[in-house]
Amino acid sequence: MDYFVIEGGQRLNGTITPVGNKNAALPLLAAALLTDEPLTLHNVPDIGDVRTKLDLLRALGVECTALGRGSWRLVAKAVGDREPDVELGRRIRTAPLLAGPLLARRGFVTVPRPGGDRIGRRRLDTHFQALQALGAEIAVENDRYRLTSGELSGADIFLDEMSVTGTEQAIMAASLAEGTTIIRNAASEPHVQDVCKCLNAMGARISGIGTDTLTIQGVSSLRGAEYTIGPDFMEVGSFIGLAAATGSALRIKNARPEEHRMTRITFNKLGVTWQDDGADIVVPAEQELVVQADLHGAIPKIDDRPWPGFPTDLMSIILVVATQAQGTVLIHEWMFENRLFFVDRLISMGAGVVLCDPHRAVVVGPAKLHGETLISPDIRAGMALLIAALAAEGQSIIQNIGQIDRGYERIEERLRTLGAHIERRA
């Protein structure tokens, strides 16, 4: 198993460009199943989860052709009766997103329970609520779900939570349903908007993009299209956190600063600032990180919320930054009950963190971190531990880096261009 060896305590400097949005690429790969014409996607990240999704599509009969770095042409002309591969599906959490497209395409599909990060229950109830409203019948088994339908029909759907993947599932199925579908309480993150825009390029009729109410006029068929995926929102936030925790000066290219207004508000609570320079975000070096108390000196709280709130995938990152800020802050991760369990690794590095319960941690800083041997438990905690190791004095080893590879493309190579002392070893 590969692992990282990191010599921490180095100031980084330079320019880094985020890759394409992982959380847009994965559903858009599944969207290729909605048409038998070619769908060409650009700026697709070369990460573990994407490679697994491509293998899932190939096993279904989809032609997947690499056109160069980050570009893929997908042709789902030969999709027949084959079902998604169970073992491949268990490696990632977005395998169930094959359900909506295949149900709309051929009227049946069996999908495995989701895999991916073990940060808590991966709830699929919202997915199935939406598909049932469109006319699907669902049989729940121990390790898989069997879905069947006749012709899908539009419906007025109020989702029980603002689920990103549940919204994407409903959008894809509704695009080929008969009549009009309204999805209320819909997720509206940048990656959901990417999915809607790509589907519209394929001939779908989706309005309300960027809001919590989407209206979809069903069409009889979708055509091929060419679409460029936007920058990875979570990479941008991760690089902001990297710069802040290590005292480094970084320019993050093509970062879409307008999408990071809540990111700015939340990082500001720890004293982190940056400048917008056109499409770039520029984080200055050697910032004085000080927790900004609430009115009357109250200890502030950082929590995650659906878009446009602060995203759950950046909670691990900002917790590491908080260990380097002077003062006390409460981190409240309410979405996933296991996401904060990685803090024991930070405590072993010298961080002042008290895990109150599965959802809350109190961080008291600044802490002088030291190198340690660590294990990456999931994508975002793995990146957070990598940032902590770069901020720490001495050598750290991070094992199980396949988890980091699932979400961050060639991360050690890209960080070395900034001056990081990091090596991948087998």
VOPAGU-2260 file (C-alpha; in pm, 1 decimal, decimal comma):
REM VOPAGU-2260
SITE   aa  ch    i         X         Y         Z
SITE  MET   A    0       0,0       0,0       0,0
SITE  ASP   A    1     133,0     345,7     -92,6
SITE  TYR   A    2     198,8     600,5     179,6
SITE  PHE   A    3     318,2     960,7     205,1
SITE  VAL   A    4     634,1    1074,1     380,7
SITE  ILE   A    5     614,5    1443,5     468,3
SITE  GLU   A    6     872,8    1679,8     615,6
SITE  GLY   A    7     666,1    1952,9     773,6
SITE  GLY   A    8     735,9    2306,2     882,8
SITE  GLN   A    9     802,4    2441,9     532,7
SITE  ARG   A   10     646,7    2758,7     395,3
SITE  LEU   A   11     487,6    2703,2      56,4
SITE  ASN   A   12     464,8    2952,8    -224,6
SITE  GLY   A   13     328,8    2960,9    -576,1
SITE  THR   A   14      23,0    2900,3    -790,4
SITE  ILE   A   15    -204,7    2598,1    -793,4
SITE  THR   A   16    -504,8    2525,3   -1013,0
SITE  PRO   A   17    -798,9    2318,0    -887,8
SITE  VAL   A   18    -900,3    2024,0   -1103,3
SITE  GLY   A   19   -1255,9    1964,1   -1220,5
SITE  ASN   A   20   -1528,9    1925,4    -962,7
SITE  LYS   A   21   -1541,6    1564,6    -842,3
SITE  ASN   A   22   -1901,2    1600,4    -727,9
SITE  ALA   A   23   -2006,3    1718,4   -1074,9
SITE  ALA   A   24   -1796,5    1468,1   -1269,6
SITE  LEU   A   25   -1938,3    1159,0   -1099,8
SITE  PRO   A   26   -2308,9    1228,6   -1173,4
SITE  LEU   A   27   -2226,1    1356,8   -1523,2
SITE  LEU   A   28   -2048,9    1031,5   -1605,3
SITE  ALA   A   29   -2373,1     856,7   -1509,7
SITE  ALA   A   30   -2568,5    1102,9   -1725,9
SITE  ALA   A   31   -2403,4     950,5   -2032,6
SITE  LEU   A   32   -2650,9     662,6   -1986,3
SITE  LEU   A   33   -2940,0     896,0   -2072,3
SITE  THR   A   34   -2852,6     902,2   -2443,5
SITE  ASP   A   35   -2702,8     674,2   -2706,6
SITE  GLU   A   36   -2517,2     969,5   -2860,2
SITE  PRO   A   37   -2163,9    1074,3   -2752,1
SITE  LEU   A   38   -2127,0    1285,1   -2438,4
SITE  THR   A   39   -1786,8    1455,5   -2421,5
SITE  LEU   A   40   -1675,4    1585,8   -2083,1
SITE  HIS   A   41   -1373,7    1809,6   -2024,3
SITE  ASN   A   42   -1190,6    1893,0   -1700,3
SITE  VAL   A   43   -1271,0    1551,2   -1552,5
SITE  PRO   A   44   -1041,0    1492,0   -1253,1
SITE  ASP   A   45    -808,0    1191,5   -1268,8
SITE  ILE   A   46    -897,1    1052,9    -926,1
SITE  GLY   A   47    -980,9     712,5    -783,5
SITE  ASP   A   48   -1357,5     761,3    -770,0
SITE  VAL   A   49   -1370,0     872,2   -1134,4
SITE  ARG   A   50   -1165,1     571,7   -1243,7
SITE  THR   A   51   -1402,9     341,2   -1057,9
SITE  LYS   A   52   -1705,8     512,6   -1212,9
SITE  LEU   A   53   -1556,2     468,7   -1560,0
SITE  ASP   A   54   -1502,3      99,1   -1485,7
SITE  LEU   A   55   -1868,0      72,6   -1379,9
SITE  LEU   A   56   -1977,1     230,0   -1707,8
SITE  ARG   A   57   -1751,2       5,3   -1914,8
SITE  ALA   A   58   -1899,2    -300,7   -1742,6
SITE  LEU   A   59   -2243,1    -176,3   -1854,0
SITE  GLY   A   60   -2127,6    -155,5   -2215,6
SITE  VAL   A   61   -2045,3     214,9   -2234,7
SITE  GLU   A   62   -1757,0     309,7   -2463,1
SITE  CYS   A   63   -1522,0     531,7   -2260,4
SITE  THR   A   64   -1250,7     696,6   -2468,7
SITE  ALA   A   65    -981,5     922,5   -2325,4
SITE  LEU   A   66    -926,0    1227,1   -2546,2
SITE  GLY   A   67    -635,4    1370,1   -2352,5
SITE  ARG   A   68    -581,8    1484,0   -1994,7
SITE  GLY   A   69    -919,1    1541,4   -1832,8
SITE  SER   A   70   -1131,2    1476,8   -2143,5
SITE  TRP   A   71   -1353,2    1173,8   -2203,3
SITE  ARG   A   72   -1599,5    1073,1   -2473,2
SITE  LEU   A   73   -1874,7     842,3   -2349,7
SITE  VAL   A   74   -2107,5     650,0   -2578,8
SITE  ALA   A   75   -2382,4     444,5   -2412,5
SITE  LYS   A   76   -2521,0     299,0   -2733,2
SITE  ALA   A   77   -2470,1     -65,7   -2639,1
SITE  VAL   A   78   -2632,5     -59,4   -2295,4
SITE  GLY   A   79   -2853,1    -366,3   -2271,2
SITE  ASP   A   80   -2965,3    -578,1   -1978,0
SITE  ARG   A   81   -2642,8    -570,1   -1779,6
SITE  GLU   A   82   -2661,0    -451,4   -1421,1
SITE  PRO   A   83   -2402,8    -236,9   -1236,8
SITE  ASP   A   84   -2113,4    -441,7   -1101,0
SITE  VAL   A   85   -2165,6    -494,9    -727,8
SITE  GLU   A   86   -1799,4    -503,8    -624,7
SITE  LEU   A   87   -1714,8    -187,8    -819,1
SITE  GLY   A   88   -2026,2     -17,6    -685,4
SITE  ARG   A   89   -1923,1     -80,7    -327,0
SITE  ARG   A   90   -1603,1     119,3    -373,4
SITE  ILE   A   91   -1774,7     456,8    -418,2
SITE  ARG   A   92   -2078,5     629,2    -275,7
SITE  THR   A   93   -2219,0     749,0    -609,5
SITE  ALA   A   94   -2289,0     407,6    -764,5
SITE  PRO   A   95   -2663,3     451,3    -684,8
SITE  LEU   A   96   -2664,7     750,4    -924,3
SITE  LEU   A   97   -2677,5     494,6   -1203,8
SITE  ALA   A   98   -3035,5     417,5   -1096,7
SITE  GLY   A   99   -3211,5     725,8   -1234,2
SITE  PRO   A  100   -3051,6     717,7   -1581,6
SITE  LEU   A  101   -3093,8     340,3   -1628,2
SITE  LEU   A  102   -3450,1     348,5   -1498,0
SITE  ALA   A  103   -3534,9     626,1   -1743,6
SITE  ARG   A  104   -3344,2     452,5   -2024,9
SITE  ARG   A  105   -3475,5      95,5   -1993,0
SITE  GLY   A  106   -3719,5      71,3   -1699,1
SITE  PHE   A  107   -3519,6    -145,1   -1457,1
SITE  VAL   A  108   -3194,8    -148,6   -1261,8
SITE  THR   A  109   -3038,2    -314,5    -958,0
SITE  VAL   A  110   -2784,5    -104,9    -768,8
SITE  PRO   A  111   -2564,0    -196,7    -470,5
SITE  ARG   A  112   -2561,0     -16,5    -139,9
SITE  PRO   A  113   -2317,4     274,5    -156,7
SITE  GLY   A  114   -1956,2     247,0     -49,2
SITE  GLY   A  115   -1702,4     528,5     -20,2
SITE  ASP   A  116   -1609,6     718,1     295,2
SITE  ARG   A  117   -1714,2     574,4     630,9
SITE  ILE   A  118   -1817,7     906,8     779,0
SITE  GLY   A  119   -2169,5     801,7     872,8
SITE  ARG   A  120   -2482,3     663,3     718,4
SITE  ARG   A  121   -2513,1     726,4     343,5
SITE  ARG   A  122   -2885,8     792,3     333,3
SITE  LEU   A  123   -3065,9     694,3       9,9
SITE  ASP   A  124   -3421,5     756,7     128,4
SITE  THR   A  125   -3438,1    1089,9     -56,3
SITE  HIS   A  126   -3328,2     923,2    -381,2
SITE  PHE   A  127   -3599,6     662,2    -361,7
SITE  GLN   A  128   -3865,4     907,8    -246,9
SITE  ALA   A  129   -3805,7    1105,4    -565,8
SITE  LEU   A  130   -3791,2     801,6    -796,4
SITE  GLN   A  131   -4109,3     657,7    -644,5
SITE  ALA   A  132   -4286,0     988,1    -703,5
SITE  LEU   A  133   -4188,0     958,1   -1071,0
SITE  GLY   A  134   -4337,8     607,9   -1089,4
SITE  ALA   A  135   -4063,9     365,6    -983,6
SITE  GLU   A  136   -4123,2      58,3    -769,6
SITE  ILE   A  137   -3839,8     -29,4    -533,0
SITE  ALA   A  138   -3756,0    -355,6    -358,2
SITE  VAL   A  139   -3507,8    -313,0     -72,9
SITE  GLU   A  140   -3274,0    -606,8     -12,6
SITE  ASN   A  141   -2988,8    -644,9     231,8
SITE  ASP   A  142   -2709,9    -534,6      -1,9
SITE  ARG   A  143   -2889,0    -393,5    -306,4
SITE  TYR   A  144   -3198,0    -220,5    -439,2
SITE  ARG   A  145   -3411,6    -343,4    -729,4
SITE  LEU   A  146   -3598,6     -71,7    -917,2
SITE  THR   A  147   -3855,1    -113,9   -1194,0
SITE  SER   A  148   -4092,3     119,0   -1371,8
SITE  GLY   A  149   -4310,5     162,1   -1672,2
SITE  GLU   A  150   -4294,1     503,9   -1830,9
SITE  LEU   A  151   -4183,9     762,3   -1575,6
SITE  SER   A  152   -4426,4    1050,2   -1521,4
SITE  GLY   A  153   -4358,6    1401,0   -1398,0
SITE  ALA   A  154   -4450,6    1486,6   -1040,3
SITE  ASP   A  155   -4443,1    1767,0    -784,6
SITE  ILE   A  156   -4175,0    1646,5    -543,1
SITE  PHE   A  157   -4078,0    1799,5    -210,6
SITE  LEU   A  158   -3751,9    1637,8    -101,1
SITE  ASP   A  159   -3726,8    1549,7     267,1
SITE  GLU   A  160   -3375,1    1694,9     276,7
SITE  MET   A  161   -3153,3    1904,0      48,8
SITE  SER   A  162   -2959,7    1600,3     -67,7
SITE  VAL   A  163   -2709,8    1675,9    -343,2
SITE  THR   A  164   -2708,9    1327,0    -492,2
SITE  GLY   A  165   -3081,5    1284,3    -427,6
SITE  THR   A  166   -3147,6    1602,3    -625,3
SITE  GLU   A  167   -2917,8    1489,2    -907,3
SITE  GLN   A  168   -3089,6    1151,2    -914,1
SITE  ALA   A  169   -3430,7    1314,0    -949,7
SITE  ILE   A  170   -3308,7    1558,1   -1216,2
SITE  MET   A  171   -3168,0    1285,5   -1438,8
SITE  ALA   A  172   -3475,0    1063,0   -1415,4
SITE  ALA   A  173   -3718,5    1353,0   -1460,3
SITE  SER   A  174   -3539,6    1474,4   -1773,1
SITE  LEU   A  175   -3684,3    1177,1   -1965,1
SITE  ALA   A  176   -4013,2    1150,8   -1773,5
SITE  GLU   A  177   -4346,0    1229,6   -1936,3
SITE  GLY   A  178   -4473,0    1575,2   -1839,4
SITE  THR   A  179   -4349,4    1832,8   -1589,9
SITE  THR   A  180   -4156,5    1767,3   -1270,8
SITE  ILE   A  181   -4106,9    2024,6    -996,5
SITE  ILE   A  182   -3836,9    1946,9    -739,3
SITE  ARG   A  183   -3876,7    2155,8    -425,1
SITE  ASN   A  184   -3625,1    2178,0    -140,3
SITE  ALA   A  185   -3364,9    2089,0    -401,8
SITE  ALA   A  186   -2991,0    2113,6    -345,8
SITE  SER   A  187   -2832,5    2396,4    -544,3
SITE  GLU   A  188   -2455,4    2356,6    -496,5
SITE  PRO   A  189   -2223,8    2454,6    -785,1
SITE  HIS   A  190   -2187,6    2088,6    -882,2
SITE  VAL   A  191   -2566,5    2044,9    -897,7
SITE  GLN   A  192   -2576,3    2349,3   -1124,0
SITE  ASP   A  193   -2310,0    2188,0   -1345,9
SITE  VAL   A  194   -2527,5    1877,1   -1380,2
SITE  CYS   A  195   -2829,5    2086,4   -1480,1
SITE  LYS   A  196   -2633,5    2291,5   -1733,7
SITE  CYS   A  197   -2484,6    1982,0   -1896,0
SITE  LEU   A  198   -2824,6    1813,0   -1918,9
SITE  ASN   A  199   -2967,3    2125,9   -2079,8
SITE  ALA   A  200   -2685,2    2110,4   -2333,4
SITE  MET   A  201   -2804,6    1754,1   -2402,3
SITE  GLY   A  202   -3155,4    1880,2   -2473,5
SITE  ALA   A  203   -3314,8    1869,0   -2128,7
SITE  ARG   A  204   -3542,3    2154,3   -2024,8
SITE  ILE   A  205   -3445,9    2250,0   -1670,1
SITE  SER   A  206   -3520,1    2590,3   -1519,2
SITE  GLY   A  207   -3458,8    2738,3   -1174,6
SITE  ILE   A  208   -3091,5    2639,1   -1180,5
SITE  GLY   A  209   -2914,4    2770,4    -870,4
SITE  THR   A  210   -3234,7    2785,8    -662,7
SITE  ASP   A  211   -3406,2    2535,3    -435,2
SITE  THR   A  212   -3692,7    2484,0    -681,7
SITE  LEU   A  213   -3621,9    2317,1   -1015,3
SITE  THR   A  214   -3875,8    2275,2   -1292,5
SITE  ILE   A  215   -3808,5    2005,4   -1550,7
SITE  GLN   A  216   -4009,8    1967,0   -1868,0
SITE  GLY   A  217   -3962,4    1604,5   -1967,5
SITE  VAL   A  218   -3841,8    1528,1   -2319,6
SITE  SER   A  219   -3862,5    1207,3   -2521,1
SITE  SER   A  220   -3487,3    1177,1   -2574,1
SITE  LEU   A  221   -3156,9    1348,1   -2505,7
SITE  ARG   A  222   -2875,3    1407,2   -2752,1
SITE  GLY   A  223   -2499,9    1411,3   -2726,7
SITE  ALA   A  224   -2318,2    1720,2   -2604,4
SITE  GLU   A  225   -1983,0    1864,1   -2504,7
SITE  TYR   A  226   -1941,4    2016,3   -2159,8
SITE  THR   A  227   -1658,4    2152,0   -1943,8
SITE  ILE   A  228   -1686,7    2082,5   -1571,6
SITE  GLY   A  229   -1616,6    2371,8   -1334,6
SITE  PRO   A  230   -1337,0    2386,9   -1074,0
SITE  ASP   A  231   -1357,4    2164,7    -769,2
SITE  PHE   A  232   -1513,6    2373,3    -493,2
SITE  MET   A  233   -1364,2    2148,8    -221,8
SITE  GLU   A  234   -1012,2    2170,9    -365,2
SITE  VAL   A  235   -1031,2    2549,8    -356,9
SITE  GLY   A  236   -1137,3    2540,8       8,5
SITE  SER   A  237    -868,5    2284,2      87,2
SITE  PHE   A  238    -596,3    2502,7     -65,8
SITE  ILE   A  239    -718,7    2805,5     130,1
SITE  GLY   A  240    -690,5    2593,5     444,3
SITE  LEU   A  241    -345,7    2469,9     340,0
SITE  ALA   A  242    -215,8    2823,8     294,4
SITE  ALA   A  243    -361,2    2942,7     625,3
SITE  ALA   A  244    -238,5    2649,5     837,2
SITE  THR   A  245     116,0    2659,9     696,1
SITE  GLY   A  246     152,4    3039,6     678,8
SITE  SER   A  247     202,5    3016,4     304,9
SITE  ALA   A  248     133,0    3249,8      13,0
SITE  LEU   A  249     -77,6    3081,2    -254,6
SITE  ARG   A  250    -257,5    3190,5    -567,3
SITE  ILE   A  251    -547,0    2958,6    -649,4
SITE  LYS   A  252    -621,9    2989,3   -1020,9
SITE  ASN   A  253    -969,9    2980,2   -1172,6
SITE  ALA   A  254   -1124,1    2948,0    -826,8
SITE  ARG   A  255   -1461,6    3114,9    -897,8
SITE  PRO   A  256   -1440,8    3351,1    -597,0
SITE  GLU   A  257   -1812,5    3429,3    -620,6
SITE  GLU   A  258   -1882,2    3071,5    -504,8
SITE  HIS   A  259   -1673,5    3122,1    -190,0
SITE  ARG   A  260   -1854,4    3400,1      -7,5
SITE  MET   A  261   -1960,7    3167,4     274,3
SITE  THR   A  262   -1615,1    3007,4     269,3
SITE  ARG   A  263   -1473,8    3355,8     330,8
SITE  ILE   A  264   -1718,5    3433,8     613,3
SITE  THR   A  265   -1638,2    3104,7     785,8
SITE  PHE   A  266   -1258,7    3120,2     749,1
SITE  ASN   A  267   -1273,3    3483,3     864,4
SITE  LYS   A  268   -1388,3    3349,5    1203,5
SITE  LEU   A  269   -1033,3    3217,5    1241,9
SITE  GLY   A  270    -870,4    3536,1    1112,9
SITE  VAL   A  271    -804,7    3398,9     762,5
SITE  THR   A  272    -833,2    3652,9     481,8
SITE  TRP   A  273    -761,1    3661,8     108,8
SITE  GLN   A  274    -803,8    3879,9    -196,7
SITE  ASP   A  275    -999,1    3809,7    -511,4
SITE  ASP   A  276    -802,6    3881,0    -828,8
SITE  GLY   A  277   -1035,6    3825,8   -1120,6
SITE  ALA   A  278   -1106,5    3452,6   -1127,2
SITE  ASP   A  279    -824,3    3380,9    -878,6
SITE  ILE   A  280    -806,8    3372,9    -499,5
SITE  VAL   A  281    -481,2    3502,9    -349,5
SITE  VAL   A  282    -401,2    3400,5       9,4
SITE  PRO   A  283    -122,1    3606,2     170,1
SITE  ALA   A  284     156,5    3454,5     379,2
SITE  GLU   A  285     212,6    3466,8     753,8
SITE  GLN   A  286    -138,7    3562,4     854,1
SITE  GLU   A  287    -207,4    3612,7    1222,8
SITE  LEU   A  288    -474,5    3354,6    1292,6
SITE  VAL   A  289    -695,3    3464,8    1580,6
SITE  VAL   A  290   -1041,8    3331,0    1656,2
SITE  GLN   A  291   -1294,5    3611,5    1619,6
SITE  ALA   A  292   -1524,5    3601,1    1922,3
SITE  ASP   A  293   -1898,1    3654,4    1880,5
SITE  LEU   A  294   -2071,9    3948,7    2045,5
SITE  HIS   A  295   -2002,7    3987,9    2418,2
SITE  GLY   A  296   -1696,3    3764,4    2384,3
SITE  ALA   A  297   -1895,4    3447,1    2321,2
SITE  ILE   A  298   -1710,2    3148,2    2180,5
SITE  PRO   A  299   -1795,1    3126,9    1810,5
SITE  LYS   A  300   -1930,6    2818,7    1635,5
SITE  ILE   A  301   -1844,1    2685,6    1291,7
SITE  ASP   A  302   -2101,6    2450,9    1143,5
SITE  ASP   A  303   -2195,0    2308,1     806,0
SITE  ARG   A  304   -2514,4    2367,8     612,0
SITE  PRO   A  305   -2657,3    2295,0     268,1
SITE  TRP   A  306   -2559,4    2542,8      -2,6
SITE  PRO   A  307   -2506,7    2832,2      24,8
SITE  GLY   A  308   -2391,9    2735,3     372,6
SITE  PHE   A  309   -2044,3    2611,4     461,1
SITE  PRO   A  310   -2001,0    2263,0     309,4
SITE  THR   A  311   -1958,5    1952,6     521,5
SITE  ASP   A  312   -1663,2    1841,5     307,1
SITE  LEU   A  313   -1457,8    2136,6     434,9
SITE  MET   A  314   -1524,5    2076,4     805,4
SITE  SER   A  315   -1219,6    1852,3     849,0
SITE  ILE   A  316   -1003,9    2112,2     673,7
SITE  ILE   A  317   -1117,7    2408,6     880,9
SITE  LEU   A  318   -1079,6    2209,6    1202,7
SITE  VAL   A  319    -708,3    2169,5    1126,7
SITE  VAL   A  320    -680,3    2543,8    1056,3
SITE  ALA   A  321    -848,5    2610,1    1392,2
SITE  THR   A  322    -569,1    2422,4    1571,0
SITE  GLN   A  323    -331,7    2695,9    1447,2
SITE  ALA   A  324    -551,7    2990,9    1549,4
SITE  GLN   A  325    -528,4    3166,4    1885,7
SITE  GLY   A  326    -848,0    3116,2    2081,0
SITE  THR   A  327   -1132,4    2869,4    2124,8
SITE  VAL   A  328   -1392,4    2765,8    1869,8
SITE  LEU   A  329   -1670,3    2506,0    1861,3
SITE  ILE   A  330   -1682,1    2287,5    1548,5
SITE  HIS   A  331   -2031,0    2145,8    1492,0
SITE  GLU   A  332   -2054,2    1883,1    1216,2
SITE  TRP   A  333   -2422,3    1795,2    1215,8
SITE  MET   A  334   -2451,0    1600,9     887,9
SITE  PHE   A  335   -2230,8    1295,3     946,0
SITE  GLU   A  336   -2184,0    1117,0    1275,7
SITE  ASN   A  337   -1833,1     983,7    1204,2
SITE  ARG   A  338   -1662,5    1271,6    1024,9
SITE  LEU   A  339   -1495,5    1413,0    1336,7
SITE  PHE   A  340   -1352,1    1084,6    1457,1
SITE  PHE   A  341   -1021,3    1162,9    1283,5
SITE  VAL   A  342    -938,0    1419,3    1556,2
SITE  ASP   A  343    -763,6    1152,4    1763,3
SITE  ARG   A  344    -487,0    1165,7    1500,8
SITE  LEU   A  345    -459,3    1542,7    1546,0
SITE  ILE   A  346    -450,3    1505,3    1923,7
SITE  SER   A  347    -159,1    1262,7    1884,2
SITE  MET   A  348      19,3    1540,5    1691,1
SITE  GLY   A  349     -28,9    1783,9    1979,0
SITE  ALA   A  350    -354,7    1954,0    1883,0
SITE  GLY   A  351    -577,5    2094,4    2156,4
SITE  VAL   A  352    -906,2    1931,6    2063,8
SITE  VAL   A  353   -1182,6    1793,4    2284,5
SITE  LEU   A  354   -1430,2    1566,9    2105,5
SITE  CYS   A  355   -1754,3    1637,9    2289,1
SITE  ASP   A  356   -1969,4    1388,0    2098,3
SITE  PRO   A  357   -1984,5    1250,7    1740,8
SITE  HIS   A  358   -2093,8    1588,2    1606,8
SITE  ARG   A  359   -1906,2    1848,6    1814,2
SITE  ALA   A  360   -1545,4    1928,5    1892,6
SITE  VAL   A  361   -1391,8    2217,9    2085,4
SITE  VAL   A  362   -1060,0    2338,6    1944,3
SITE  VAL   A  363    -819,5    2546,1    2153,4
SITE  GLY   A  364    -520,0    2694,4    1973,9
SITE  PRO   A  365    -262,9    2761,0    1867,1
SITE  ALA   A  366     -99,5    2419,6    1903,7
SITE  LYS   A  367     254,6    2332,1    1804,9
SITE  LEU   A  368     204,7    2019,7    1596,5
SITE  HIS   A  369     473,0    1753,0    1562,3
SITE  GLY   A  370     520,9    1477,3    1307,4
SITE  GLU   A  371     337,9    1151,0    1357,8
SITE  THR   A  372     242,8     827,8    1180,5
SITE  LEU   A  373    -115,7     866,3    1066,5
SITE  ILE   A  374    -385,3     672,6     881,9
SITE  SER   A  375    -621,7     846,3     640,6
SITE  PRO   A  376    -980,9     742,0     724,9
SITE  ASP   A  377   -1159,6     918,9     437,0
SITE  ILE   A  378   -1100,5    1166,2     154,5
SITE  ARG   A  379   -1145,7    1493,9     341,4
SITE  ALA   A  380    -993,9    1382,2     672,6
SITE  GLY   A  381    -700,4    1248,5     470,8
SITE  MET   A  382    -643,8    1589,0     313,1
SITE  ALA   A  383    -686,1    1754,6     653,1
SITE  LEU   A  384    -418,7    1527,6     801,7
SITE  LEU   A  385    -193,4    1606,7     505,1
SITE  ILE   A  386    -232,7    1978,0     579,6
SITE  ALA   A  387    -159,8    1913,1     949,3
SITE  ALA   A  388     153,4    1717,4     856,0
SITE  LEU   A  389     276,8    2003,2     635,4
SITE  ALA   A  390     216,1    2246,9     923,4
SITE  ALA   A  391     387,6    2023,8    1181,7
SITE  GLU   A  392     752,8    2013,6    1280,4
SITE  GLY   A  393     932,1    1696,6    1181,1
SITE  GLN   A  394     843,2    1395,8     969,7
SITE  SER   A  395     498,4    1247,1     930,2
SITE  ILE   A  396     387,1     932,3     754,6
SITE  ILE   A  397      31,4     905,1     620,5
SITE  GLN   A  398     -93,6     558,9     538,9
SITE  ASN   A  399    -403,9     447,0     347,1
SITE  ILE   A  400    -355,5     733,4     101,5
SITE  GLY   A  401    -578,6     559,5    -148,4
SITE  GLN   A  402    -853,8     747,2      33,5
SITE  ILE   A  403    -690,4    1080,9     -52,0
SITE  ASP   A  404    -634,0     966,6    -411,2
SITE  ARG   A  405   -1008,4     908,7    -443,4
SITE  GLY   A  406   -1070,1    1282,3    -425,8
SITE  TYR   A  407    -744,8    1471,4    -500,3
SITE  GLU   A  408    -558,9    1433,3    -828,8
SITE  ARG   A  409    -179,6    1378,0    -807,4
SITE  ILE   A  410    -181,9    1580,8    -487,4
SITE  GLU   A  411     181,6    1513,8    -391,1
SITE  GLU   A  412     310,1    1620,8    -735,0
SITE  ARG   A  413     108,5    1941,6    -728,0
SITE  LEU   A  414     214,3    2027,3    -373,8
SITE  ARG   A  415     581,6    1972,2    -456,2
SITE  THR   A  416     557,9    2250,0    -715,8
SITE  LEU   A  417     473,3    2478,4    -421,2
SITE  GLY   A  418     777,2    2369,0    -223,3
SITE  ALA   A  419     621,7    2093,6     -12,0
SITE  HIS   A  420     852,8    1814,2     100,3
SITE  ILE   A  421     631,3    1515,1      27,3
SITE  GLU   A  422     703,6    1178,6    -129,6
SITE  ARG   A  423     486,0     885,4    -226,3
SITE  ARG   A  424     636,6     550,1    -132,4
SITE  ALA   A  425     517,2     193,7    -173,6
